[in-house]
Structures are given as structure tokens and as C-alpha cells.
Amino acid sequence: MDVREHTKANLDLLREQLDSGRMRSARLLVNSLHPSELARLLESLPLKKRAVLWEIVDPEIEGDVLVEVAEEVRDGLIAGMPTEELIAAAEGMEVDDLADLLVDLPETLTKEVLQSLNKQDQERLQQVLAYDEESAGGLMNVDIVTVRPDVSLEVVARYLRLVGEIPDGTDSIFVVSRDNSYIGSLFLSRLLTSDPNEMVANVMSTDIMPIPAHTPSTEVVWEFENRDLLSAPVVDGDFRVLGRITVDDVVDVIRDEAEHSLMSAAGLDEEDDMFAPVVKSAGRRALWLGVNLCTAFLAAAVVDLFQATLEQLVLFAVLMPIVPSMGGVAGTQSLTIITRAMALGQINSANISGILRKEMLVGVLNGMGWAVVVSAFTYMWFGDGSIGIIIGAAMIINLVVAAGAGFSIPLILRRLNVDPALAGGVVLTTVTDVVGYMSFLGLGAIFLMQNT
């Protein structure tokens, strides 16, 4: 049994124990799980069972679990916790995790948690909170080990033995100058395998470039992916080391981005609680349903302009959904490709015209190819070649427009500081529906005029 199957088996067993009321065995199993496993289990339970499970979680790991759960679930758990319990949960947490937790606490509770920390932890926490949570500074952990370049590896090893422990996930020690400016990284593997009398300056690596604290988290992911990093130093504007980012922090960002893209496509928030009250969930989903209704009325208004055409030739009503449907799919393909390219930083002023030209040519080629297929199928179905030509021409028009819209909509929305993943699909659907109906019914109206 692999790790994933083992975890699923444990969660299924825990659900069974909770359902049957075997609280003693449930308590033992709960507190043997990893905080992330507990978080997934809490998110999958209805509100009443979630409260029962939370009661038997060991207070020592409550803070770690709160960091792992979705924001709305966390808010619900925090609302039922006494202040003393929250302060106890915050004790011993990593500073970067504690910063994530404090963002969701009421201001009065935040002050009490801060007062419970020692002065050093308060200063470290304030350092992390000074940066946006979606930046390198917001992701970083300030618990780091630094050394000077003019000491021997033996001195570094003695220092580490004296300290007794190093931060979790440490694969390298940062080498800094006297004013704490970043110089390079000393990998632990080199520390262990090199001559103890060697100086740090001779063994350290200068290949790992530091990440400025204000760098957006999406760019941090790009740096780790393209440079195959396990960790990286974070520096301020004067190149002074502030903390470090490790690959587990980056994995969290990647997961959050994936969930955001998936949920935003439907106008939802990735932090929504699956077991939130019905009225609350309905209210959230109503916004984009309303937006979609408005766009649907716009498309309906276009159809209404050609009511006379539809009355004279009923076949147009039968075939009408085909053109906007094909345009919607083609546009979504372009929209997805461009949105992804923007996220990866692959679009710039030097290549933007070439990408647009390529997408338009793809639209033309697909439009012509599928126009032939649809025209032939229409002729075989209804025995009317003229309608086949009309729907084929409309298909070409809409697929070309869809390609251009799929390319330009994400760029325009980004310029307006609107998330393309959130609004791109709605705008694109409106464009392809309106152009699809307009081209097909408009050409049909012209055809009828020529035959009357």
C-alpha cells in the first residue's frame, strides 16, 4: 500500500470511528495523523462532525492544522476557540506559519498573541507581516543560519554542533558579509565532504541568486522551477538577507494557484467551505449567475434582431446553436493557452505580434476546415446547399474572431488589473455568442433578401 492509499485508509477508519462514537480510538488515530491530513479530513466533514473532531485534536498541533485548512474552515474553527486556546496553539509555530494564521485573527486576538511571544519572535513576525502575503517576503521563513566567508569549515561545524539544531528543510547555509549582505550559499553536502580546514569562501556556491522580498509569489515559483532550487535566500533592497524560501513553500503556492484557476473559471473562491450554509453558498454563486444572465440577454437581443429571418426559414433556428458553440470552444483554447503563457512569463513585446498572427492563422485554418465539414453535413441533412454555405461562412468568421478574442481578452483584463481566470471565460462566451449569432443570422438575412 502506497502512502496515499495508507492516508485514505486512515481517514476512512477515522470517519467510521467518529460515526460509531468510538472517541478513545478516534483520539489516538487523530493525533497520529499529519496536520495536513487532519486539515483535509476537517474540510471533508459536515459542520457538526467537524466540531466533534476538532475537540479531540491535541492542542499542541492545533496551530499547524489551522495553517493547513482552507481560510473559511479556519475562520469557523477559530470562532469557536477561547483566546487562551488560540494563544496556546500559536506557541511553537514557525514564524511564517504564524504570520499566515494572524492574518485571519480579529485585531484584539492578534495583539494578545503578539504579546505572548518573546521579543525576538515579535520582531521576526513583524518582519514577515511587513510584506504582502503573495510576495517572497510573505512566504519566507526568517529562521535561518548564516556564516562569514573568512572562517573554516571546522569552525562552522563546531558552531552548528554548539547550536544543536538547524531549521527544518535546511539544505544550505547562507554566507553573508559583516553587514549581513548576501555573498553565497554553503551547501551542507560540501560542509560534510570537504576538507575541514578549507575556508568557507573557497567552498561556497555563488550560483544561487537571492530573491528580492517584494517579488510576487508567481515569480518565486518560476525561479524555483527554472533553476531547480530547494531553497533560496530572500533579501531586501540593500541585498541584506531577511530569510529563506524552501521548496515546500513553493509547492503550497503551486497548489493554491491551481485551485484558484480551477475555481475562478466558475466564478468561485478556492477558499469556500464545501459545507457552508446553503444561503451563504447560494449568495456567493449568485453573482456570476447574474453576470451570465446579463450576457445571455445580450445574445438573446442579437437573435431578436433577426426574428423575421427565423420566421421565414425555420432551419436557421435548428442550426443556430452550432456556430457560437464551435466559437466558444475555439476561443477557450486560445484563452487557456494565452493565460498560461502570461502566468509563465512567456509573452513580451517582442513576440506578442507573432503569437497573435499564429492564433489568427489557427482560427482561419480551423474555420475553413470545419466550415467544409458543417456545410457538407448540412447539405446531407437538409438538402439545401445555400444554407450549408451560409453556416460555413459564419463558422469561419466566428472561429477567427474567437481566436482573436481568446488572445486579447486576458491581456486586456490583466491591464485592467482583473484576474483573467475569473472574468475571461464570461467575456469570451459573450463575444463568441454575439458574433456567432450575428454572423449566421446576418448572412441568413442577406440570403433571404436576395431571394425575395
SVG drawing of the C-alpha trace seen along z (x, -y; Angstrom):
<svg xmlns="http://www.w3.org/2000/svg" viewBox="-42 -49 85 51">
<polyline fill="none" stroke="black" stroke-width="0.4" points="0.0,0.0 1.5,-3.4 1.5,-6.5 -1.6,-8.0 -3.7,-4.8 -2.5,-4.5 -3.6,-8.0 -7.0,-7.4 -7.4,-4.2 -6.6,-6.1 -9.1,-8.8 -11.9,-6.3 -11.2,-4.5 -11.4,-7.7 -14.7,-8.6 -16.0,-5.2 -14.9,-5.7 -16.5,-9.1 -19.8,-7.8 -19.8,-4.9 -18.9,-7.1 -15.6,-5.3 -14.0,-8.5 -11.0,-7.0 -9.7,-5.1 -10.6,-8.1 -8.5,-10.4 -5.5,-8.1 -5.8,-7.9 -6.4,-11.7 -3.3,-12.6 -1.1,-10.2 -2.0,-11.9 0.0,-14.6 -1.5,-18.1 -2.2,-18.3 -4.1,-15.0 -6.2,-16.3 -6.8,-19.5 -8.2,-17.6 -10.3,-15.5 -11.8,-18.6 -12.6,-20.1 -14.5,-16.9 -16.7,-16.7 -20.1,-18.4 -20.1,-21.2 -21.3,-19.1 -18.8,-16.3 -16.1,-18.8 -16.7,-20.4 -16.5,-16.9 -13.2,-16.1 -11.7,-19.5 -12.5,-18.8 -10.2,-15.7 -7.3,-17.2 -4.2,-17.6 -3.8,-21.3 -0.1,-21.0 -0.8,-20.6 -3.9,-22.8 -1.8,-25.7 -0.2,-23.5 -3.7,-22.2 -5.2,-25.8 -2.5,-26.8 -3.3,-23.9 -7.1,-24.2 -8.9,-26.4 -9.5,-30.0 -13.2,-29.7 -12.9,-26.5 -10.2,-28.1 -12.5,-31.1 -15.1,-28.7 -12.7,-26.8 -11.2,-30.0 -14.6,-31.4 -15.3,-28.6 -11.9,-28.7 -11.3,-30.6 -8.5,-33.2 -6.3,-31.1 -6.5,-28.1 -5.6,-30.2 -2.6,-31.6 -1.5,-28.1 -2.0,-26.9 0.3,-29.8 3.2,-28.7 6.0,-26.9 4.7,-27.6 7.1,-28.6 7.1,-32.4 6.0,-32.2 3.1,-29.9 2.2,-32.1 2.0,-35.1 -0.5,-33.2 -2.6,-32.5 -2.6,-36.0 -4.0,-37.4 -7.3,-35.7 -7.5,-36.6 -9.5,-39.6 -7.3,-42.6 -7.8,-42.1 -6.7,-38.5 -3.8,-39.4 -2.5,-41.8 -2.8,-39.1 -1.0,-36.5 1.8,-39.1 2.1,-39.9 2.5,-36.2 5.7,-36.0 9.2,-36.9 10.8,-40.0 12.9,-38.2 9.8,-36.3 7.8,-39.5 10.5,-41.3 10.7,-38.3 6.9,-38.2 6.7,-41.9 9.3,-41.5 7.2,-38.9 4.0,-40.8 5.6,-43.9 5.3,-42.2 2.4,-41.1 1.5,-37.5 1.6,-36.9 5.3,-38.0 8.6,-36.4 8.8,-38.4 5.4,-37.0 6.4,-33.4 9.8,-33.5 10.9,-31.9 13.2,-34.2 14.6,-31.2 18.0,-30.9 21.7,-30.1 24.3,-32.5 28.1,-32.4 31.0,-34.6 33.2,-33.7 36.5,-34.1 36.1,-31.1 37.0,-27.5 34.5,-24.7 35.6,-23.2 34.5,-26.4 31.2,-26.2 30.7,-22.6 31.6,-23.4 29.1,-26.3 26.3,-24.0 27.1,-21.4 27.0,-24.1 23.6,-25.3 22.4,-21.8 19.8,-22.1 19.1,-23.8 15.8,-24.9 13.8,-22.1 14.4,-21.9 17.8,-23.5 20.0,-22.3 22.4,-25.2 23.8,-27.9 23.9,-31.5 27.2,-33.2 27.0,-36.9 29.3,-39.9 29.6,-41.8 26.6,-44.0 24.5,-40.8 24.7,-41.3 24.3,-38.0 27.5,-36.6 26.8,-32.9 25.5,-29.6 27.3,-26.9 25.7,-23.5 25.6,-21.1 26.8,-18.4 30.0,-20.4 30.4,-21.1 30.4,-17.4 32.6,-16.2 35.2,-19.0 38.4,-19.4 37.6,-20.9 40.5,-23.3 39.1,-24.9 37.7,-28.4 34.0,-29.0 34.8,-31.4 36.6,-28.6 33.7,-26.1 30.6,-28.2 28.5,-28.5 27.7,-31.8 25.3,-30.3 22.1,-30.8 20.9,-34.3 18.8,-35.8 15.2,-36.7 14.1,-40.3 11.5,-40.4 8.9,-42.2 9.0,-39.6 5.4,-38.2 4.9,-34.6 4.2,-33.6 7.7,-34.7 9.2,-32.9 7.6,-29.7 9.2,-30.4 12.6,-30.9 12.4,-27.6 11.1,-25.7 13.7,-27.0 16.7,-26.9 15.8,-23.6 16.1,-25.2 15.5,-23.5 15.8,-26.8 16.7,-30.4 17.7,-33.4 15.3,-36.4 17.0,-39.9 15.9,-43.5 16.7,-46.4 20.2,-46.7 20.9,-42.9 20.7,-42.1 19.5,-38.6 16.0,-38.6 15.1,-34.9 14.7,-31.9 12.1,-30.2 12.1,-26.4 10.5,-24.2 7.7,-23.2 6.6,-26.8 6.6,-26.9 4.6,-23.7 1.9,-25.4 1.8,-28.3 1.5,-26.0 -1.4,-24.2 -3.1,-27.4 -2.7,-28.7 -4.1,-25.5 -7.1,-25.7 -7.6,-29.4 -7.6,-28.8 -10.0,-25.9 -12.5,-27.6 -12.2,-31.1 -13.2,-29.6 -16.7,-29.1 -16.6,-32.4 -15.9,-30.7 -13.4,-31.2 -10.9,-28.4 -11.3,-29.0 -15.0,-28.3 -16.2,-25.8 -17.9,-22.9 -20.2,-22.5 -21.0,-26.2 -24.7,-27.1 -26.9,-26.9 -27.9,-30.6 -24.3,-31.7 -23.2,-29.4 -26.1,-30.5 -25.3,-34.1 -21.7,-33.7 -22.7,-31.8 -25.5,-34.2 -23.0,-37.0 -21.7,-35.2 -25.0,-33.7 -26.3,-37.2 -23.4,-38.3 -24.0,-35.3 -27.7,-36.1 -26.9,-39.6 -24.6,-38.3 -27.3,-35.7 -29.9,-38.6 -27.3,-40.4 -27.1,-37.3 -30.9,-37.0 -31.2,-40.6 -29.0,-39.8 -31.2,-36.9 -34.3,-39.1 -32.9,-41.4 -33.3,-38.6 -36.7,-37.4 -38.1,-37.9 -35.3,-35.7 -36.1,-32.9 -39.8,-33.1 -39.2,-32.8 -36.6,-29.9 -37.1,-27.6 -33.9,-25.7 -31.9,-28.7 -33.3,-28.1 -32.3,-24.4 -28.7,-25.1 -28.3,-28.4 -26.5,-26.9 -23.7,-25.3 -21.8,-28.4 -21.5,-30.0 -20.8,-26.6 -17.8,-26.0 -16.6,-29.6 -16.8,-29.1 -14.6,-26.0 -12.0,-27.6 -11.9,-30.8 -11.4,-28.9 -8.5,-27.0 -6.8,-30.3 -7.8,-31.9 -6.3,-29.0 -3.0,-29.0 -2.5,-32.7 -3.5,-32.8 -0.9,-30.0 1.7,-31.8 1.1,-35.0 1.5,-33.1 4.8,-31.6 6.1,-35.0 6.3,-33.8 4.6,-36.8 6.5,-40.0 6.6,-43.0 9.0,-41.2 6.8,-38.1 3.2,-39.4 2.5,-40.2 3.9,-36.8 1.7,-35.0 -1.4,-36.9 -0.6,-36.2 -0.2,-32.5 -3.5,-32.3 -5.4,-34.1 -4.0,-31.7 -5.0,-28.8 -8.5,-30.3 -8.6,-30.7 -7.4,-27.1 -9.7,-25.5 -12.6,-27.7 -12.1,-26.7 -11.7,-23.0 -14.8,-22.8 -16.8,-25.0 -16.4,-22.4 -17.5,-19.6 -20.5,-21.6 -21.5,-22.7 -21.4,-19.1 -23.3,-17.8 -26.0,-20.5 -26.4,-19.7 -26.8,-15.9 -29.2,-16.7 -31.5,-19.2 -30.6,-19.0 -30.0,-22.8 -26.6,-23.8 -27.1,-27.6 -27.7,-27.2 -24.6,-25.0 -22.6,-27.8 -24.1,-30.4 -23.3,-28.3 -19.8,-27.5 -19.0,-31.2 -20.4,-32.1 -18.2,-29.3 -15.1,-30.9 -16.0,-34.3 -16.7,-33.2 -13.6,-31.0 -11.3,-33.8 -13.0,-36.3 -12.8,-33.7 -9.1,-33.2 -8.5,-36.9 -10.7,-37.3 -9.1,-34.4 -5.7,-36.1 -6.7,-39.7 -9.1,-39.2 -6.5,-38.0 -4.1,-40.8 -6.8,-43.5 -8.1,-42.1 -4.5,-42.0 -4.0,-45.6 -7.2,-46.5 -5.9,-44.5 -8.7,-41.9 -7.9,-38.2 -8.2,-36.6 -9.0,-33.3 -12.0,-34.9 -13.6,-37.0 -12.0,-35.7 -14.5,-32.9 -17.6,-35.1 -16.3,-37.8 -15.2,-35.3 -18.6,-33.5 -20.3,-36.8 -18.1,-37.6 -18.5,-34.2 -22.2,-34.1 -22.9,-37.6 -20.6,-37.2 -21.8,-33.7 -25.5,-34.6 -24.8,-37.9 -22.7,-36.3 -25.0,-33.3 -28.3,-35.1 -26.9,-38.2 -25.8,-36.2 -29.1,-34.4 -31.0,-37.7 -28.9,-38.8 -29.6,-35.5 -33.4,-35.9 -33.2,-39.5 -31.5,-38.3 -34.2,-35.7 -37.2,-37.9"/>
</svg>
